Amino acid sequence: MTRSILLIAAAIVFSGIALAQSSGTLEEQAACRASVKRYCAQAIQGGDMMVLSCLQQNRPRISKACRQVLLKHGQ
């Protein structure tokens, strides 16, 4: 169940980052999975923009790889 939630969270994150684009590569999803689980799990139910906002608010704490994904997508 946890794995399903993380996969959904990753899809939500990347759909918010690139609204009209794909949901990110598997590598990009993996880069943010742990950060979403650790810092933004409560935001998942609020939708993709809530998760994105949470990641942005926690930018200093999220993984370097996840920060790079956000930067790559202009966030």
PDB file with SEQRES, HELIX, SHEET and CRYST1 records, atoms N, CA, C and O in Angstrom:
SEQRES   1 A   75  MET THR ARG SER ILE LEU LEU ILE ALA ALA ALA ILE VAL          
SEQRES   2 A   75  PHE SER GLY ILE ALA LEU ALA GLN SER SER GLY THR LEU          
SEQRES   3 A   75  GLU GLU GLN ALA ALA CYS ARG ALA SER VAL LYS ARG TYR          
SEQRES   4 A   75  CYS ALA GLN ALA ILE GLN GLY GLY ASP MET MET VAL LEU          
SEQRES   5 A   75  SER CYS LEU GLN GLN ASN ARG PRO ARG ILE SER LYS ALA          
SEQRES   6 A   75  CYS ARG GLN VAL LEU LEU LYS HIS GLY GLN                      
HELIX    1 AA1 THR A    2  ILE A   17  1                                  16    
HELIX    2 AA2 LEU A   26  TYR A   39  1                                  14    
HELIX    3 AA3 ALA A   41  GLY A   46  5                                   6    
HELIX    4 AA4 ASP A   48  GLN A   57  1                                  10    
HELIX    5 AA5 LYS A   64  LYS A   72  1                                   9    
CRYST1    1.000    1.000    1.000  90.00  90.00  90.00 P 1           1          
ATOM      1  N   MET A   1       0.820  -1.188   0.000  1.00  0.00           N  
ATOM      2  CA  MET A   1       0.000   0.000   0.000  1.00  0.00           C  
ATOM      3  C   MET A   1       0.866   1.256   0.000  1.00  0.00           C  
ATOM      4  O   MET A   1       0.582   2.207  -0.729  1.00  0.00           O  
ATOM      5  N   THR A   2       1.925   1.264   0.816  1.00  0.00           N  
ATOM      6  CA  THR A   2       2.815   2.415   0.860  1.00  0.00           C  
ATOM      7  C   THR A   2       3.426   2.676  -0.506  1.00  0.00           C  
ATOM      8  O   THR A   2       3.549   3.826  -0.925  1.00  0.00           O  
ATOM      9  N   ARG A   3       3.804   1.629  -1.191  1.00  0.00           N  
ATOM     10  CA  ARG A   3       4.400   1.794  -2.518  1.00  0.00           C  
ATOM     11  C   ARG A   3       3.394   2.429  -3.478  1.00  0.00           C  
ATOM     12  O   ARG A   3       3.760   3.297  -4.271  1.00  0.00           O  
ATOM     13  N   SER A   4       2.155   2.012  -3.414  1.00  0.00           N  
ATOM     14  CA  SER A   4       1.114   2.594  -4.265  1.00  0.00           C  
ATOM     15  C   SER A   4       0.941   4.074  -3.969  1.00  0.00           C  
ATOM     16  O   SER A   4       0.816   4.883  -4.887  1.00  0.00           O  
ATOM     17  N   ILE A   5       0.932   4.425  -2.705  1.00  0.00           N  
ATOM     18  CA  ILE A   5       0.791   5.827  -2.318  1.00  0.00           C  
ATOM     19  C   ILE A   5       1.959   6.639  -2.848  1.00  0.00           C  
ATOM     20  O   ILE A   5       1.764   7.747  -3.347  1.00  0.00           O  
ATOM     21  N   LEU A   6       3.169   6.105  -2.748  1.00  0.00           N  
ATOM     22  CA  LEU A   6       4.336   6.825  -3.242  1.00  0.00           C  
ATOM     23  C   LEU A   6       4.288   7.007  -4.746  1.00  0.00           C  
ATOM     24  O   LEU A   6       4.652   8.066  -5.256  1.00  0.00           O  
ATOM     25  N   LEU A   7       3.846   5.994  -5.454  1.00  0.00           N  
ATOM     26  CA  LEU A   7       3.740   6.115  -6.905  1.00  0.00           C  
ATOM     27  C   LEU A   7       2.698   7.154  -7.287  1.00  0.00           C  
ATOM     28  O   LEU A   7       2.904   7.941  -8.211  1.00  0.00           O  
ATOM     29  N   ILE A   8       1.597   7.154  -6.584  1.00  0.00           N  
ATOM     30  CA  ILE A   8       0.562   8.160  -6.834  1.00  0.00           C  
ATOM     31  C   ILE A   8       1.100   9.551  -6.511  1.00  0.00           C  
ATOM     32  O   ILE A   8       0.868  10.503  -7.256  1.00  0.00           O  
ATOM     33  N   ALA A   9       1.815   9.660  -5.404  1.00  0.00           N  
ATOM     34  CA  ALA A   9       2.383  10.952  -5.020  1.00  0.00           C  
ATOM     35  C   ALA A   9       3.340  11.465  -6.079  1.00  0.00           C  
ATOM     36  O   ALA A   9       3.307  12.643  -6.436  1.00  0.00           O  
ATOM     37  N   ALA A  10       4.183  10.594  -6.577  1.00  0.00           N  
ATOM     38  CA  ALA A  10       5.125  11.006  -7.619  1.00  0.00           C  
ATOM     39  C   ALA A  10       4.385  11.466  -8.864  1.00  0.00           C  
ATOM     40  O   ALA A  10       4.761  12.465  -9.478  1.00  0.00           O  
ATOM     41  N   ALA A  11       3.348  10.754  -9.234  1.00  0.00           N  
ATOM     42  CA  ALA A  11       2.561  11.152 -10.409  1.00  0.00           C  
ATOM     43  C   ALA A  11       1.904  12.503 -10.175  1.00  0.00           C  
ATOM     44  O   ALA A  11       1.851  13.336 -11.080  1.00  0.00           O  
ATOM     45  N   ILE A  12       1.408  12.722  -8.973  1.00  0.00           N  
ATOM     46  CA  ILE A  12       0.775  13.996  -8.641  1.00  0.00           C  
ATOM     47  C   ILE A  12       1.789  15.128  -8.719  1.00  0.00           C  
ATOM     48  O   ILE A  12       1.512  16.182  -9.292  1.00  0.00           O  
ATOM     49  N   VAL A  13       2.953  14.906  -8.146  1.00  0.00           N  
ATOM     50  CA  VAL A  13       3.995  15.930  -8.160  1.00  0.00           C  
ATOM     51  C   VAL A  13       4.314  16.351  -9.577  1.00  0.00           C  
ATOM     52  O   VAL A  13       4.355  17.541  -9.890  1.00  0.00           O  
ATOM     53  N   PHE A  14       4.537  15.374 -10.425  1.00  0.00           N  
ATOM     54  CA  PHE A  14       4.966  15.712 -11.766  1.00  0.00           C  
ATOM     55  C   PHE A  14       3.834  16.199 -12.647  1.00  0.00           C  
ATOM     56  O   PHE A  14       4.085  16.897 -13.630  1.00  0.00           O  
ATOM     57  N   SER A  15       2.614  15.859 -12.333  1.00  0.00           N  
ATOM     58  CA  SER A  15       1.517  16.430 -13.109  1.00  0.00           C  
ATOM     59  C   SER A  15       1.349  17.898 -12.744  1.00  0.00           C  
ATOM     60  O   SER A  15       0.948  18.704 -13.583  1.00  0.00           O  
ATOM     61  N   GLY A  16       1.651  18.249 -11.508  1.00  0.00           N  
ATOM     62  CA  GLY A  16       1.596  19.650 -11.115  1.00  0.00           C  
ATOM     63  C   GLY A  16       2.751  20.457 -11.661  1.00  0.00           C  
ATOM     64  O   GLY A  16       2.583  21.628 -12.002  1.00  0.00           O  
ATOM     65  N   ILE A  17       3.906  19.856 -11.747  1.00  0.00           N  
ATOM     66  CA  ILE A  17       5.084  20.540 -12.259  1.00  0.00           C  
ATOM     67  C   ILE A  17       4.938  20.824 -13.738  1.00  0.00           C  
ATOM     68  O   ILE A  17       5.284  21.909 -14.204  1.00  0.00           O  
ATOM     69  N   ALA A  18       4.441  19.881 -14.457  1.00  0.00           N  
ATOM     70  CA  ALA A  18       4.334  20.022 -15.904  1.00  0.00           C  
ATOM     71  C   ALA A  18       2.886  19.786 -16.303  1.00  0.00           C  
ATOM     72  O   ALA A  18       2.543  18.734 -16.843  1.00  0.00           O  
ATOM     73  N   LEU A  19       2.059  20.753 -16.037  1.00  0.00           N  
ATOM     74  CA  LEU A  19       0.618  20.576 -16.195  1.00  0.00           C  
ATOM     75  C   LEU A  19       0.215  19.966 -17.526  1.00  0.00           C  
ATOM     76  O   LEU A  19      -0.648  19.090 -17.570  1.00  0.00           O  
ATOM     77  N   ALA A  20       0.822  20.414 -18.602  1.00  0.00           N  
ATOM     78  CA  ALA A  20       0.429  19.920 -19.917  1.00  0.00           C  
ATOM     79  C   ALA A  20       1.406  18.883 -20.453  1.00  0.00           C  
ATOM     80  O   ALA A  20       1.277  18.434 -21.592  1.00  0.00           O  
ATOM     81  N   GLN A  21       2.377  18.503 -19.640  1.00  0.00           N  
ATOM     82  CA  GLN A  21       3.392  17.563 -20.086  1.00  0.00           C  
ATOM     83  C   GLN A  21       3.169  16.208 -19.433  1.00  0.00           C  
ATOM     84  O   GLN A  21       2.170  15.980 -18.752  1.00  0.00           O  
ATOM     85  N   SER A  22       4.121  15.323 -19.659  1.00  0.00           N  
ATOM     86  CA  SER A  22       4.040  13.995 -19.059  1.00  0.00           C  
ATOM     87  C   SER A  22       4.237  14.084 -17.553  1.00  0.00           C  
ATOM     88  O   SER A  22       4.549  15.152 -17.026  1.00  0.00           O  
ATOM     89  N   SER A  23       4.057  12.973 -16.864  1.00  0.00           N  
ATOM     90  CA  SER A  23       4.196  12.960 -15.411  1.00  0.00           C  
ATOM     91  C   SER A  23       5.633  12.752 -14.970  1.00  0.00           C  
ATOM     92  O   SER A  23       5.866  12.370 -13.823  1.00  0.00           O  
ATOM     93  N   GLY A  24       6.580  12.984 -15.822  1.00  0.00           N  
ATOM     94  CA  GLY A  24       7.982  12.840 -15.473  1.00  0.00           C  
ATOM     95  C   GLY A  24       8.479  11.439 -15.746  1.00  0.00           C  
ATOM     96  O   GLY A  24       7.712  10.478 -15.807  1.00  0.00           O  
ATOM     97  N   THR A  25       9.764  11.356 -15.905  1.00  0.00           N  
ATOM     98  CA  THR A  25      10.362  10.053 -16.144  1.00  0.00           C  
ATOM     99  C   THR A  25      10.357   9.239 -14.855  1.00  0.00           C  
ATOM    100  O   THR A  25      10.146   9.777 -13.768  1.00  0.00           O  
ATOM    101  N   LEU A  26      10.587   7.964 -14.988  1.00  0.00           N  
ATOM    102  CA  LEU A  26      10.679   7.121 -13.789  1.00  0.00           C  
ATOM    103  C   LEU A  26      11.797   7.605 -12.881  1.00  0.00           C  
ATOM    104  O   LEU A  26      11.671   7.560 -11.657  1.00  0.00           O  
ATOM    105  N   GLU A  27      12.888   8.066 -13.474  1.00  0.00           N  
ATOM    106  CA  GLU A  27      14.016   8.568 -12.686  1.00  0.00           C  
ATOM    107  C   GLU A  27      13.618   9.825 -11.912  1.00  0.00           C  
ATOM    108  O   GLU A  27      13.989   9.985 -10.749  1.00  0.00           O  
ATOM    109  N   GLU A  28      12.864  10.714 -12.561  1.00  0.00           N  
ATOM    110  CA  GLU A  28      12.417  11.932 -11.885  1.00  0.00           C  
ATOM    111  C   GLU A  28      11.454  11.595 -10.750  1.00  0.00           C  
ATOM    112  O   GLU A  28      11.530  12.178  -9.668  1.00  0.00           O  
ATOM    113  N   GLN A  29      10.569  10.674 -10.997  1.00  0.00           N  
ATOM    114  CA  GLN A  29       9.634  10.255  -9.952  1.00  0.00           C  
ATOM    115  C   GLN A  29      10.393   9.658  -8.772  1.00  0.00           C  
ATOM    116  O   GLN A  29      10.088   9.949  -7.616  1.00  0.00           O  
ATOM    117  N   ALA A  30      11.371   8.833  -9.069  1.00  0.00           N  
ATOM    118  CA  ALA A  30      12.167   8.206  -8.006  1.00  0.00           C  
ATOM    119  C   ALA A  30      12.946   9.250  -7.218  1.00  0.00           C  
ATOM    120  O   ALA A  30      13.140   9.105  -6.011  1.00  0.00           O  
ATOM    121  N   ALA A  31      13.396  10.309  -7.904  1.00  0.00           N  
ATOM    122  CA  ALA A  31      14.192  11.344  -7.252  1.00  0.00           C  
ATOM    123  C   ALA A  31      13.408  12.063  -6.152  1.00  0.00           C  
ATOM    124  O   ALA A  31      13.995  12.512  -5.168  1.00  0.00           O  
ATOM    125  N   CYS A  32      12.103  12.173  -6.312  1.00  0.00           N  
ATOM    126  CA  CYS A  32      11.286  12.902  -5.332  1.00  0.00           C  
ATOM    127  C   CYS A  32      10.462  12.010  -4.414  1.00  0.00           C  
ATOM    128  O   CYS A  32       9.844  12.503  -3.471  1.00  0.00           O  
ATOM    129  N   ARG A  33      10.445  10.741  -4.667  1.00  0.00           N  
ATOM    130  CA  ARG A  33       9.581   9.832  -3.901  1.00  0.00           C  
ATOM    131  C   ARG A  33       9.823   9.937  -2.393  1.00  0.00           C  
ATOM    132  O   ARG A  33       8.875  10.110  -1.627  1.00  0.00           O  
ATOM    133  N   ALA A  34      11.067   9.835  -1.969  1.00  0.00           N  
ATOM    134  CA  ALA A  34      11.366   9.860  -0.530  1.00  0.00           C  
ATOM    135  C   ALA A  34      11.037  11.218   0.083  1.00  0.00           C  
ATOM    136  O   ALA A  34      10.546  11.292   1.210  1.00  0.00           O  
ATOM    137  N   SER A  35      11.305  12.289  -0.656  1.00  0.00           N  
ATOM    138  CA  SER A  35      11.009  13.630  -0.141  1.00  0.00           C  
ATOM    139  C   SER A  35       9.510  13.845   0.016  1.00  0.00           C  
ATOM    140  O   SER A  35       9.067  14.431   1.003  1.00  0.00           O  
ATOM    141  N   VAL A  36       8.729  13.376  -0.951  1.00  0.00           N  
ATOM    142  CA  VAL A  36       7.272  13.495  -0.841  1.00  0.00           C  
ATOM    143  C   VAL A  36       6.792  12.698   0.366  1.00  0.00           C  
ATOM    144  O   VAL A  36       5.974  13.185   1.147  1.00  0.00           O  
ATOM    145  N   LYS A  37       7.287  11.498   0.519  1.00  0.00           N  
ATOM    146  CA  LYS A  37       6.866  10.654   1.644  1.00  0.00           C  
ATOM    147  C   LYS A  37       7.239  11.300   2.980  1.00  0.00           C  
ATOM    148  O   LYS A  37       6.445  11.298   3.920  1.00  0.00           O  
ATOM    149  N   ARG A  38       8.438  11.847   3.054  1.00  0.00           N  
ATOM    150  CA  ARG A  38       8.923  12.380   4.323  1.00  0.00           C  
ATOM    151  C   ARG A  38       8.315  13.733   4.677  1.00  0.00           C  
ATOM    152  O   ARG A  38       7.929  13.954   5.825  1.00  0.00           O  
ATOM    153  N   TYR A  39       8.226  14.638   3.709  1.00  0.00           N  
ATOM    154  CA  TYR A  39       7.830  16.008   4.009  1.00  0.00           C  
ATOM    155  C   TYR A  39       6.432  16.398   3.539  1.00  0.00           C  
ATOM    156  O   TYR A  39       5.865  17.367   4.042  1.00  0.00           O  
ATOM    157  N   CYS A  40       5.873  15.668   2.592  1.00  0.00           N  
ATOM    158  CA  CYS A  40       4.641  16.143   1.948  1.00  0.00           C  
ATOM    159  C   CYS A  40       3.517  15.116   1.902  1.00  0.00           C  
ATOM    160  O   CYS A  40       2.563  15.288   1.142  1.00  0.00           O  
ATOM    161  N   ALA A  41       3.605  14.072   2.682  1.00  0.00           N  
ATOM    162  CA  ALA A  41       2.567  13.039   2.642  1.00  0.00           C  
ATOM    163  C   ALA A  41       1.192  13.625   2.941  1.00  0.00           C  
ATOM    164  O   ALA A  41       0.197  13.207   2.349  1.00  0.00           O  
ATOM    165  N   GLN A  42       1.129  14.593   3.859  1.00  0.00           N  
ATOM    166  CA  GLN A  42      -0.150  15.204   4.214  1.00  0.00           C  
ATOM    167  C   GLN A  42      -0.727  16.020   3.070  1.00  0.00           C  
ATOM    168  O   GLN A  42      -1.932  16.275   3.051  1.00  0.00           O  
ATOM    169  N   ALA A  43       0.092  16.433   2.120  1.00  0.00           N  
ATOM    170  CA  ALA A  43      -0.371  17.274   1.009  1.00  0.00           C  
ATOM    171  C   ALA A  43      -0.961  16.460  -0.138  1.00  0.00           C  
ATOM    172  O   ALA A  43      -1.616  17.022  -1.015  1.00  0.00           O  
ATOM    173  N   ILE A  44      -0.742  15.164  -0.146  1.00  0.00           N  
ATOM    174  CA  ILE A  44      -1.177  14.325  -1.266  1.00  0.00           C  
ATOM    175  C   ILE A  44      -2.681  14.441  -1.489  1.00  0.00           C  
ATOM    176  O   ILE A  44      -3.133  14.567  -2.627  1.00  0.00           O  
ATOM    177  N   GLN A  45      -3.445  14.401  -0.423  1.00  0.00           N  
ATOM    178  CA  GLN A  45      -4.905  14.466  -0.561  1.00  0.00           C  
ATOM    179  C   GLN A  45      -5.372  15.824  -1.068  1.00  0.00           C  
ATOM    180  O   GLN A  45      -6.485  15.944  -1.580  1.00  0.00           O  
ATOM    181  N   GLY A  46      -4.532  16.846  -0.930  1.00  0.00           N  
ATOM    182  CA  GLY A  46      -4.894  18.187  -1.378  1.00  0.00           C  
ATOM    183  C   GLY A  46      -4.716  18.395  -2.866  1.00  0.00           C  
ATOM    184  O   GLY A  46      -5.137  19.418  -3.406  1.00  0.00           O  
ATOM    185  N   GLY A  47      -4.098  17.435  -3.534  1.00  0.00           N  
ATOM    186  CA  GLY A  47      -3.918  17.536  -4.976  1.00  0.00           C  
ATOM    187  C   GLY A  47      -2.496  17.880  -5.372  1.00  0.00           C  
ATOM    188  O   GLY A  47      -1.637  18.156  -4.534  1.00  0.00           O  
ATOM    189  N   ASP A  48      -2.279  17.853  -6.667  1.00  0.00           N  
ATOM    190  CA  ASP A  48      -0.933  18.006  -7.199  1.00  0.00           C  
ATOM    191  C   ASP A  48      -0.296  19.350  -6.864  1.00  0.00           C  
ATOM    192  O   ASP A  48       0.900  19.408  -6.578  1.00  0.00           O  
ATOM    193  N   MET A  49      -1.066  20.417  -6.893  1.00  0.00           N  
ATOM    194  CA  MET A  49      -0.492  21.725  -6.596  1.00  0.00           C  
ATOM    195  C   MET A  49      -0.107  21.844  -5.123  1.00  0.00           C  
ATOM    196  O   MET A  49       0.832  22.566  -4.785  1.00  0.00           O  
ATOM    197  N   MET A  50      -0.812  21.156  -4.260  1.00  0.00           N  
ATOM    198  CA  MET A  50      -0.454  21.155  -2.839  1.00  0.00           C  
ATOM    199  C   MET A  50       0.874  20.435  -2.625  1.00  0.00           C  
ATOM    200  O   MET A  50       1.706  20.883  -1.836  1.00  0.00           O  
ATOM    201  N   VAL A  51       1.072  19.326  -3.322  1.00  0.00           N  
ATOM    202  CA  VAL A  51       2.328  18.588  -3.201  1.00  0.00           C  
ATOM    203  C   VAL A  51       3.471  19.439  -3.736  1.00  0.00           C  
ATOM    204  O   VAL A  51       4.527  19.530  -3.110  1.00  0.00           O  
ATOM    205  N   LEU A  52       3.265  20.056  -4.881  1.00  0.00           N  
ATOM    206  CA  LEU A  52       4.296  20.920  -5.448  1.00  0.00           C  
ATOM    207  C   LEU A  52       4.624  22.060  -4.492  1.00  0.00           C  
ATOM    208  O   LEU A  52       5.795  22.353  -4.253  1.00  0.00           O  
ATOM    209  N   SER A  53       3.608  22.695  -3.952  1.00  0.00           N  
ATOM    210  CA  SER A  53       3.818  23.778  -2.998  1.00  0.00           C  
ATOM    211  C   SER A  53       4.596  23.294  -1.778  1.00  0.00           C  
ATOM    212  O   SER A  53       5.492  23.984  -1.291  1.00  0.00           O  
ATOM    213  N   CYS A  54       4.253  22.121  -1.296  1.00  0.00           N  
ATOM    214  CA  CYS A  54       4.954  21.542  -0.150  1.00  0.00           C  
ATOM    215  C   CYS A  54       6.426  21.312  -0.466  1.00  0.00           C  
ATOM    216  O   CYS A  54       7.297  21.639   0.339  1.00  0.00           O  
ATOM    217  N   LEU A  55       6.701  20.749  -1.639  1.00  0.00           N  
ATOM    218  CA  LEU A  55       8.096  20.521  -2.023  1.00  0.00           C  
ATOM    219  C   LEU A  55       8.849  21.844  -2.117  1.00  0.00           C  
ATOM    220  O   LEU A  55      10.003  21.933  -1.699  1.00  0.00           O  
ATOM    221  N   GLN A  56       8.206  22.864  -2.660  1.00  0.00           N  
ATOM    222  CA  GLN A  56       8.845  24.173  -2.765  1.00  0.00           C  
ATOM    223  C   GLN A  56       9.113  24.758  -1.383  1.00  0.00           C  
ATOM    224  O   GLN A  56      10.178  25.330  -1.150  1.00  0.00           O  
ATOM    225  N   GLN A  57       8.165  24.622  -0.471  1.00  0.00           N  
ATOM    226  CA  GLN A  57       8.337  25.137   0.888  1.00  0.00           C  
ATOM    227  C   GLN A  57       9.426  24.390   1.644  1.00  0.00           C  
ATOM    228  O   GLN A  57      10.074  24.950   2.528  1.00  0.00           O  
ATOM    229  N   ASN A  58       9.623  23.139   1.295  1.00  0.00           N  
ATOM    230  CA  ASN A  58      10.632  22.316   1.967  1.00  0.00           C  
ATOM    231  C   ASN A  58      11.905  22.167   1.143  1.00  0.00           C  
ATOM    232  O   ASN A  58      12.722  21.287   1.414  1.00  0.00           O  
ATOM    233  N   ARG A  59      12.075  23.012   0.153  1.00  0.00           N  
ATOM    234  CA  ARG A  59      13.217  22.912  -0.763  1.00  0.00           C  
ATOM    235  C   ARG A  59      14.556  22.695  -0.049  1.00  0.00           C  
ATOM    236  O   ARG A  59      15.336  21.855  -0.498  1.00  0.00           O  
ATOM    237  N   PRO A  60      14.861  23.413   1.042  1.00  0.00           N  
ATOM    238  CA  PRO A  60      16.158  23.188   1.701  1.00  0.00           C  
ATOM    239  C   PRO A  60      16.318  21.781   2.280  1.00  0.00           C  
ATOM    240  O   PRO A  60      17.439  21.310   2.475  1.00  0.00           O  
ATOM    241  N   ARG A  61      15.198  21.116   2.554  1.00  0.00           N  
ATOM    242  CA  ARG A  61      15.252  19.803   3.189  1.00  0.00           C  
ATOM    243  C   ARG A  61      15.108  18.643   2.215  1.00  0.00           C  
ATOM    244  O   ARG A  61      15.555  17.535   2.512  1.00  0.00           O  
ATOM    245  N   ILE A  62      14.490  18.874   1.054  1.00  0.00           N  
ATOM    246  CA  ILE A  62      14.286  17.760   0.119  1.00  0.00           C  
ATOM    247  C   ILE A  62      15.621  17.339  -0.476  1.00  0.00           C  
ATOM    248  O   ILE A  62      16.611  18.065  -0.387  1.00  0.00           O  
ATOM    249  N   SER A  63      15.636  16.179  -1.073  1.00  0.00           N  
ATOM    250  CA  SER A  63      16.886  15.650  -1.617  1.00  0.00           C  
ATOM    251  C   SER A  63      17.414  16.534  -2.741  1.00  0.00           C  
ATOM    252  O   SER A  63      16.656  17.218  -3.429  1.00  0.00           O  
ATOM    253  N   LYS A  64      18.713  16.502  -2.907  1.00  0.00           N  
ATOM    254  CA  LYS A  64      19.351  17.268  -3.980  1.00  0.00           C  
ATOM    255  C   LYS A  64      18.780  16.845  -5.332  1.00  0.00           C  
ATOM    256  O   LYS A  64      18.535  17.685  -6.198  1.00  0.00           O  
ATOM    257  N   ALA A  65      18.572  15.554  -5.506  1.00  0.00           N  
ATOM    258  CA  ALA A  65      18.034  15.051  -6.771  1.00  0.00           C  
ATOM    259  C   ALA A  65      16.639  15.610  -7.031  1.00  0.00           C  
ATOM    260  O   ALA A  65      16.318  15.958  -8.167  1.00  0.00           O  
ATOM    261  N   CYS A  66      15.817  15.700  -6.009  1.00  0.00           N  
ATOM    262  CA  CYS A  66      14.468  16.244  -6.172  1.00  0.00           C  
ATOM    263  C   CYS A  66      14.538  17.741  -6.472  1.00  0.00           C  
ATOM    264  O   CYS A  66      13.778  18.237  -7.304  1.00  0.00           O  
ATOM    265  N   ARG A  67      15.430  18.458  -5.813  1.00  0.00           N  
ATOM    266  CA  ARG A  67      15.609  19.887  -6.121  1.00  0.00           C  
ATOM    267  C   ARG A  67      15.994  20.076  -7.575  1.00  0.00           C  
ATOM    268  O   ARG A  67      15.519  21.003  -8.231  1.00  0.00           O  
ATOM    269  N   GLN A  68      16.850  19.203  -8.081  1.00  0.00           N  
ATOM    270  CA  GLN A  68      17.259  19.298  -9.479  1.00  0.00           C  
ATOM    271  C   GLN A  68      16.084  19.055 -10.417  1.00  0.00           C  
ATOM    272  O   GLN A  68      15.979  19.703 -11.458  1.00  0.00           O  
ATOM    273  N   VAL A  69      15.204  18.130 -10.060  1.00  0.00           N  
ATOM    274  CA  VAL A  69      14.013  17.877 -10.880  1.00  0.00           C  
ATOM    275  C   VAL A  69      13.130  19.122 -10.897  1.00  0.00           C  
ATOM    276  O   VAL A  69      12.641  19.519 -11.955  1.00  0.00           O  
ATOM    277  N   LEU A  70      12.923  19.739  -9.739  1.00  0.00           N  
ATOM    278  CA  LEU A  70      12.114  20.953  -9.689  1.00  0.00           C  
ATOM    279  C   LEU A  70      12.721  22.038 -10.572  1.00  0.00           C  
ATOM    280  O   LEU A  70      12.011  22.695 -11.333  1.00  0.00           O  
ATOM    281  N   LEU A  71      14.021  22.222 -10.470  1.00  0.00           N  
ATOM    282  CA  LEU A  71      14.694  23.225 -11.296  1.00  0.00           C  
ATOM    283  C   LEU A  71      14.555  22.915 -12.780  1.00  0.00           C  
ATOM    284  O   LEU A  71      14.325  23.811 -13.592  1.00  0.00           O  
ATOM    285  N   LYS A  72      14.693  21.659 -13.123  1.00  0.00           N  
ATOM    286  CA  LYS A  72      14.579  21.241 -14.522  1.00  0.00           C  
ATOM    287  C   LYS A  72      13.217  21.603 -15.094  1.00  0.00           C  
ATOM    288  O   LYS A  72      13.097  21.908 -16.281  1.00  0.00           O  
ATOM    289  N   HIS A  73      12.190  21.571 -14.251  1.00  0.00           N  
ATOM    290  CA  HIS A  73      10.829  21.872 -14.683  1.00  0.00           C  
ATOM    291  C   HIS A  73      10.431  23.317 -14.365  1.00  0.00           C  
ATOM    292  O   HIS A  73       9.248  23.657 -14.362  1.00  0.00           O  
ATOM    293  N   GLY A  74      11.427  24.154 -14.101  1.00  0.00           N  
ATOM    294  CA  GLY A  74      11.161  25.574 -13.892  1.00  0.00           C  
ATOM    295  C   GLY A  74      10.526  25.930 -12.569  1.00  0.00           C  
ATOM    296  O   GLY A  74       9.863  26.961 -12.456  1.00  0.00           O  
ATOM    297  N   GLN A  75      10.717  25.102 -11.578  1.00  0.00           N  
ATOM    298  CA  GLN A  75      10.118  25.351 -10.262  1.00  0.00           C  
ATOM    299  C   GLN A  75      11.164  25.763  -9.268  1.00  0.00           C  
ATOM    300  O   GLN A  75      10.847  26.014  -8.106  1.00  0.00           O  
TER     301      GLN A  75                                                      
END                                                                             
